[in-house]
Amino acid sequence: MLYRIITLVGGLVFVVALFALLWFFCKKFLEHHGVKEQSSDRAMVLATWTFAGIAVGLVFAVVGSFVLGPWAFYRTLRGHDVPVSDAAAIWWGFGIVVLSLGITAAGFFGFLALVGAY
């Protein structure tokens, strides 16, 4: 029973870590493209919608997160008037999603191995 509680709490921590990674990479993306004013708030909006796209994509199929996450990033980015082409915005979104999910998944599998659940 204790391992189940530890695993549940660890899973929640990694969900928060995924969102934090998305926010960090979105903020770096905006700063790289010259957005200086309200970059933290804009990154929060980008990360929130990208996270929502990933979450909905994970419900339908794992592959869906790699489609809906970048699409949500692209659609949200269009509202922020960042000077990036459509194709570049989609590829940046895909890269942010892949990197964030990869880091989080690697950490979570390491955590599961550490507690003996994997």
C-alpha positions, 0 to 999 in steps of 0.5 A: 500500500505504501508503494502505491501512495509513493507512486501516486505522489511521484506521478503527480510530481512528474505531472507538475514537472512536465508543466514546468518543463513546458513553461520553461521551454516556451519561455526560452522560445519566446525570448529567442524570438524577441518577445520581452514584454510579459514573456512569463505570462505569455509562456504560461498561456503557451504552456497551458494550452500545449499541456492541454493538447498533450493531455487530450492526446494522451487520453486518445492514444499516446501518439495523439499527444505528439499531434495535439500538443504541437497543434495547441502550441501553434494555435496559441502562438498565432494569438501572440504575434510572434514573428515565426512562420507557420511551419517553424511554429509547428516544428518548435511546438513538436520539439518542445513537446518531444523534449518535455515528454522525453525528460519527464518519461525518463525521470518517471521510469527512473522513479518507478525503478527506484521504488521497485514498481517497474 
